[in-house]
């Protein structure tokens, strides 16, 4: 009997340790589930906060009539003075020579994604529309009647495309005069007797 007691003690110790290990494993699993749940809740809260911040940072939508009134307001005069909207703007680029093309766009998912947006993207009250003639005329050369290049105005590729579309629509609707190229004809090709008459005179 005395020889069996140590063996029973060993079995009891092993059973106790197995029970303790099982309890520790269960408690570790519960702790891990609780931790995962807390992390998931924290990530959801963080995503909600980010979405709230994104909503506040999104570019507001301004109608055309408000933009037209803005171009005639005192705030516009203080901001730009007598200069055109693209004249005070300076592009930031790497190196001494600017790249051939401007950036594709300044706004992604409704939020300004660059530190130096183009003249149109930085001011939400500058709305490109066929009725906003005063703004569109600032991108038309007074000498040739053609649209000024984006290399000079500094607007992004997306806004330059919108400028071309808005000016074309304004010309079709009659808000802006369409430039007609000057053509010089040699009337002697159509009137061969003109040369003889000039010689007689």
Secondary structure, DSSP 8 states (H G I E B T S, - for coil): -HHHHHHHHHHHHHHHHHHHHHHHHHHHHHHHHHHHHHHHHHHHHHHHHHHHHHHHHS-----HHHHHHHHTSHHHHHHHTTS-TTTS-----SSSS--SS--S-SEETTEE-SSS--HHHH-TT----TT-HHHHGGGB-TTT-SB--HHHH---HHHHHHHHHHHHHHHHHTSS----------GGGT-THHHHHHHH-
